């Protein structure tokens, strides 16, 4: 999609605070309130705005531990890929999943209460899956940057 400078300002404002009033969004983007309302509707219809969410503090939500797990599948048959995709979708601990290049097939971002909770999840969910050959886990020691905002 092509965006004007005002569109970009509006999208940045929405990414910063999706609960902002139309008046606040209009002021941030330098648009009339009615124009902002129409633009937001257009962005939603086009599928650009996929949803509006509240971002929770992981520590206060009892999901302090952040793990990046690289996963190798047991094989690359369609059934294995589909089975693994189902595991990813049904477990809320898995916040992100990406197919990657290199020696692993996927990288997962997983949030859990603590190491014991992750060990139980890895042992009872990931490693017991017939689709998973191996899992290598890396624990985040310190979060240096976190954003959900796309660069516009």
MIDO-712839 format. One line per 10 residues: their letters; for each residue z, x, y of N, C-alpha, C. Coordinates in nm, 3 decimals. Atoms other than C-alpha are relative to their C-alpha. Last residue first. Layout:
% residues N
a = Z:X:Y:Z:X:Y:Z:X:Y  ...
END
This chain:
% residues 152
xxxxxxxxxx = 0.111:0.074:-0.063:0.878:0.673:0.345:-0.049:0.072:0.123  0.044:-0.061:-0.126:1.098:0.867:0.105:-0.121:-0.074:0.055  0.124:-0.077:0.016:1.243:0.626:-0.152:-0.038:0.062:0.134  0.106:0.021:-0.098:1.604:0.523:-0.102:-0.120:0.088:-0.029  0.094:0.091:0.064:1.826:0.511:-0.409:-0.120:-0.024:0.090  0.064:0.099:-0.085:2.020:0.814:-0.305:-0.084:-0.091:-0.086  0.035:0.123:0.071:2.261:1.057:-0.461:-0.061:-0.095:0.102  0.078:0.099:-0.072:2.309:1.416:-0.358:-0.025:-0.118:-0.089  0.032:-0.057:-0.131:2.545:1.698:-0.452:-0.079:-0.098:0.086  0.119:0.064:-0.055:2.712:1.522:-0.745:-0.023:0.051:0.142
xxxxxxxxxx = -0.018:0.040:-0.139:2.953:1.763:-0.908:-0.131:-0.061:0.048  -0.128:-0.054:-0.048:3.012:1.867:-1.268:0.030:-0.047:0.142  0.003:-0.029:-0.142:2.739:1.650:-1.419:0.139:0.047:0.043  -0.092:0.078:-0.081:2.762:1.676:-1.796:-0.012:0.043:0.146  -0.047:-0.082:-0.112:2.469:1.797:-2.002:0.083:-0.090:0.089  -0.068:0.060:-0.114:2.402:1.645:-2.343:0.039:0.105:0.103  -0.066:-0.111:-0.068:2.147:1.746:-2.605:0.055:-0.055:0.131  -0.044:0.027:-0.137:2.053:1.465:-2.844:0.067:0.126:0.052  -0.105:-0.083:-0.060:1.859:1.501:-3.168:0.029:-0.043:0.143  -0.016:-0.123:0.078:1.635:1.318:-3.416:0.114:0.084:0.055
xxxxxxxxxx = -0.044:-0.118:-0.074:1.664:0.966:-3.276:0.020:0.118:-0.094  0.109:-0.047:-0.085:1.462:0.676:-3.417:0.031:0.133:0.067  0.101:-0.067:0.083:1.693:0.608:-3.712:-0.115:0.059:0.082  0.130:0.066:-0.005:1.968:0.539:-3.459:-0.098:0.074:-0.089  0.015:0.085:0.118:2.305:0.668:-3.568:-0.132:-0.074:-0.002  0.020:-0.082:0.121:2.285:0.959:-3.323:-0.011:-0.082:-0.128  0.119:-0.084:-0.003:2.228:0.735:-3.020:-0.023:0.072:-0.133  0.123:0.067:-0.044:2.467:0.448:-3.083:-0.121:0.092:-0.013  0.019:0.131:0.063:2.780:0.543:-3.275:-0.129:-0.071:0.039  -0.015:-0.002:0.145:2.790:0.916:-3.203:-0.039:-0.133:-0.065
xxxxxxxxxx = 0.100:-0.089:0.058:2.650:0.914:-2.851:0.005:-0.007:-0.153  0.133:0.056:-0.022:2.849:0.609:-2.745:-0.107:0.085:-0.066  0.011:0.119:0.085:3.171:0.737:-2.903:-0.139:-0.063:0.014  0.009:-0.048:0.139:3.124:1.081:-2.746:-0.016:-0.118:-0.095  0.135:-0.048:0.023:3.052:0.916:-2.411:-0.018:0.046:-0.144  0.089:0.117:0.003:3.372:0.712:-2.424:-0.145:0.044:-0.025  -0.024:0.071:0.127:3.571:1.023:-2.517:-0.091:-0.122:-0.013  0.067:-0.073:0.109:3.412:1.222:-2.234:0.017:-0.072:-0.133  -0.047:-0.137:0.021:3.516:0.964:-1.974:-0.074:0.062:-0.118  -0.134:-0.020:-0.054:3.447:0.619:-1.829:0.042:0.145:-0.007
xxxxxxxxxx = -0.111:0.043:0.086:3.076:0.628:-1.897:0.132:0.026:0.071  -0.130:0.006:-0.069:2.748:0.661:-1.704:0.103:-0.059:-0.095  -0.100:0.088:0.061:2.428:0.774:-1.878:0.129:0.007:0.079  -0.116:-0.012:-0.087:2.114:0.921:-1.727:0.098:-0.106:-0.049  -0.077:0.119:-0.033:1.865:0.959:-2.009:0.110:0.036:0.099  -0.126:-0.037:-0.062:1.594:1.220:-2.058:0.065:-0.130:0.046  -0.057:0.084:-0.105:1.320:1.153:-2.307:0.120:0.068:0.062  0.088:0.114:-0.024:1.084:1.333:-2.547:0.046:-0.084:0.119  -0.061:0.130:0.029:1.245:1.676:-2.552:-0.102:-0.110:0.031  -0.046:0.002:0.139:1.067:2.013:-2.581:0.067:-0.130:-0.039
xxxxxxxxxx = -0.086:-0.109:0.045:0.863:1.977:-2.263:0.045:-0.021:-0.143  0.075:-0.105:0.067:0.722:1.672:-2.091:0.098:0.107:-0.044  0.020:-0.127:-0.068:0.935:1.371:-2.013:-0.089:0.094:-0.079  0.077:-0.081:0.095:0.970:1.002:-2.091:-0.035:0.128:0.075  0.132:-0.050:-0.037:1.234:0.879:-1.848:-0.062:0.072:-0.119  0.064:-0.062:0.116:1.543:0.666:-1.898:-0.142:0.038:0.040  0.140:-0.039:-0.020:1.786:0.559:-1.628:-0.050:0.062:-0.130  0.041:0.046:-0.132:2.119:0.378:-1.625:-0.145:0.032:0.031  0.123:-0.075:-0.031:2.201:0.405:-1.993:-0.056:-0.057:0.130  -0.041:-0.137:-0.031:2.559:0.278:-2.008:-0.119:0.086:0.039
xxxxxxxxxx = -0.015:-0.018:-0.145:2.413:-0.074:-1.984:0.049:0.139:0.039  -0.125:-0.071:-0.027:2.291:-0.052:-2.346:0.014:0.029:0.149  -0.118:0.081:0.031:2.035:-0.318:-2.442:0.133:0.068:0.031  -0.013:0.124:-0.077:1.729:-0.172:-2.267:0.133:-0.072:-0.025  -0.016:-0.030:-0.143:1.759:0.185:-2.392:0.029:-0.127:0.078  -0.135:-0.058:-0.018:1.813:0.076:-2.751:0.027:0.024:0.148  -0.096:0.111:0.013:1.504:-0.146:-2.728:0.142:0.050:0.018  0.005:0.074:-0.126:1.296:0.146:-2.599:0.097:-0.118:-0.002  -0.080:-0.077:-0.096:1.411:0.348:-2.902:0.002:-0.071:0.135  -0.141:0.011:0.039:1.281:0.079:-3.135:0.091:0.074:0.096
xxxxxxxxxx = -0.044:0.135:-0.036:0.950:0.058:-2.947:0.148:-0.019:-0.035  -0.003:0.005:-0.146:0.901:0.436:-2.967:0.051:-0.136:0.047  -0.112:-0.082:-0.045:0.994:0.438:-3.333:0.015:-0.005:0.152  -0.124:0.070:0.035:0.763:0.147:-3.416:0.124:0.078:0.047  -0.022:0.110:-0.095:0.476:0.309:-3.227:0.131:-0.073:-0.028  0.067:0.123:0.041:0.511:0.624:-3.438:0.033:-0.111:0.100  0.062:0.064:-0.116:0.625:0.931:-3.249:-0.083:-0.121:-0.038  0.146:-0.004:0.009:0.873:1.070:-3.499:-0.056:-0.076:0.120  0.025:-0.046:0.137:1.245:1.148:-3.521:-0.149:0.006:-0.030  0.016:0.106:0.100:1.268:1.121:-3.146:-0.029:0.059:-0.136
xxxxxxxxxx = 0.122:-0.021:0.078:1.406:1.400:-2.930:-0.005:-0.111:-0.104  0.011:0.060:0.133:1.657:1.301:-2.666:-0.134:0.037:-0.060  0.139:-0.010:0.042:1.774:1.482:-2.355:-0.006:-0.041:-0.147  0.023:-0.028:0.141:2.105:1.352:-2.229:-0.149:0.008:-0.027  0.144:-0.005:0.016:2.212:1.368:-1.866:-0.025:0.043:-0.143  0.056:-0.087:0.103:2.574:1.259:-1.844:-0.153:-0.010:0.006  0.146:0.009:-0.005:2.768:1.115:-1.551:-0.057:0.104:-0.096  0.076:-0.104:0.069:3.139:1.053:-1.606:-0.149:-0.027:0.005  -0.002:-0.128:-0.071:3.314:0.841:-1.340:-0.091:0.106:-0.065  0.117:-0.062:0.064:3.227:0.499:-1.479:-0.021:0.137:0.064
xxxxxxxxxx = -0.039:-0.058:0.129:3.558:0.325:-1.405:-0.119:0.051:-0.081  0.046:0.094:0.101:3.412:0.112:-1.124:0.028:0.049:-0.141  -0.080:0.122:-0.017:3.617:0.303:-0.864:-0.039:-0.107:-0.101  -0.140:-0.033:0.029:3.474:0.633:-0.987:0.087:-0.126:0.007  -0.025:-0.019:0.143:3.119:0.495:-1.006:0.147:0.028:-0.034  -0.054:-0.135:0.013:3.126:0.361:-0.646:0.034:0.021:-0.148  -0.142:-0.017:0.026:2.913:0.047:-0.664:0.037:0.148:-0.006  -0.023:-0.128:0.065:2.574:-0.009:-0.505:0.151:0.022:-0.012  -0.116:-0.068:-0.059:2.509:-0.376:-0.430:0.021:0.128:-0.078  -0.119:-0.027:0.081:2.161:-0.493:-0.518:0.113:0.054:0.086
xxxxxxxxxx = -0.101:-0.045:-0.097:1.847:-0.645:-0.374:0.130:0.009:-0.075  -0.128:0.067:0.006:1.546:-0.676:-0.599:0.091:0.055:0.108  -0.025:0.042:0.138:1.195:-0.550:-0.672:0.132:-0.075:-0.015  -0.145:0.022:0.008:1.082:-0.530:-0.311:0.029:-0.059:-0.137  -0.057:-0.122:-0.057:0.730:-0.388:-0.344:0.152:-0.007:0.000  -0.075:-0.074:0.101:0.626:-0.667:-0.581:0.058:0.131:0.051  0.081:-0.113:0.046:0.354:-0.793:-0.346:0.070:0.081:-0.109  0.116:0.053:0.073:0.532:-1.128:-0.315:-0.087:0.111:-0.057  -0.048:0.057:0.127:0.857:-0.950:-0.221:-0.116:-0.051:-0.084  -0.039:-0.112:0.085:0.687:-0.732:0.043:0.048:-0.051:-0.137
xxxxxxxxxx = 0.123:-0.066:0.047:0.514:-1.040:0.189:0.033:0.116:-0.094  0.062:0.091:0.096:0.845:-1.230:0.211:-0.127:0.062:-0.059  -0.084:-0.007:0.119:1.007:-0.929:0.379:-0.057:-0.091:-0.109  0.027:-0.128:0.067:0.714:-0.910:0.622:0.081:0.011:-0.129  0.131:0.008:0.066:0.743:-1.282:0.707:-0.033:0.127:-0.077  -0.011:0.098:0.109:1.118:-1.257:0.777:-0.131:-0.008:-0.077  -0.077:-0.064:0.108:1.066:-0.938:0.980:0.009:-0.095:-0.119  0.091:-0.096:0.063:0.793:-1.108:1.186:0.069:0.069:-0.117  0.095:0.078:0.081:1.021:-1.405:1.257:-0.098:0.092:-0.072  -0.070:0.050:0.120:1.297:-1.167:1.371:-0.095:-0.077:-0.091
xxxxxxxxxx = -0.062:0.130:-0.020:1.060:-0.993:1.612:0.063:-0.046:-0.131  0.084:0.117:0.023:0.996:-0.628:1.541:0.076:-0.126:0.041  0.073:0.027:-0.123:1.133:-0.292:1.652:-0.096:-0.116:-0.013  0.145:-0.019:0.018:1.220:-0.192:1.297:-0.079:-0.021:0.128  0.029:-0.131:0.059:1.593:-0.138:1.348:-0.149:0.029:-0.005  -0.034:-0.102:-0.100:1.624:-0.436:1.586:-0.034:0.140:-0.052  0.100:0.007:-0.108:1.437:-0.662:1.347:0.026:0.106:0.105  0.123:-0.061:0.052:1.655:-0.550:1.056:-0.108:0.003:0.109  -0.025:-0.144:0.009:1.968:-0.627:1.258:-0.123:0.073:-0.051  -0.007:-0.053:-0.137:1.833:-0.970:1.356:0.022:0.151:-0.002
xxxxxxxxxx = 0.137:-0.012:-0.052:1.727:-1.044:0.999:0.000:0.059:0.140  0.056:0.124:-0.052:2.083:-0.971:0.891:-0.144:0.024:0.046  0.004:0.008:-0.146:2.162:-0.664:0.685:-0.066:-0.132:0.042  -0.073:0.119:-0.044:2.235:-0.728:0.317:0.000:-0.016:0.151  0.079:0.119:0.034:1.962:-0.488:0.200:0.070:-0.128:0.043  -0.093:0.113:0.010:2.139:-0.205:0.381:-0.080:-0.127:-0.022  -0.131:-0.041:-0.047:1.983:0.144:0.380:0.103:-0.111:-0.017  -0.056:-0.091:0.100:1.685:0.050:0.168:0.141:0.044:0.037  -0.032:0.078:0.120:1.621:-0.250:0.393:0.061:0.088:-0.109  -0.118:0.080:-0.032:1.641:-0.031:0.705:0.043:-0.084:-0.121
xxxxxxxxxx = -0.115:-0.092:-0.004:1.400:0.222:0.552:0.129:-0.078:0.028  -0.031:-0.036:0.138:1.162:-0.063:0.462:0.117:0.098:-0.007  -0.060:0.117:0.066:1.176:-0.200:0.817:0.041:0.034:-0.143  -0.134:0.015:-0.058:1.113:0.143:0.969:0.073:-0.117:-0.064  -0.083:-0.107:0.055:0.822:0.197:0.730:0.143:-0.009:0.053  -0.026:0.033:0.141:0.674:-0.140:0.823:0.093:0.103:-0.062  -0.102:0.105:-0.001:0.717:-0.053:1.193:0.033:-0.045:-0.143  -0.128:-0.063:-0.034:0.530:0.276:1.144:0.112:-0.103:0.000  -0.006:-0.040:-0.141:0.253:0.081:0.972:0.134:0.070:0.022  -0.108:0.049:-0.084:0.233:0.081:0.595:-0.016:0.049:0.143
xx = -0.001:-0.067:-0.130:-0.062:0.107:0.358:0.109:-0.063:0.085  0.000:0.084:-0.118:0.000:0.000:0.000:0.000:0.088:0.125
END
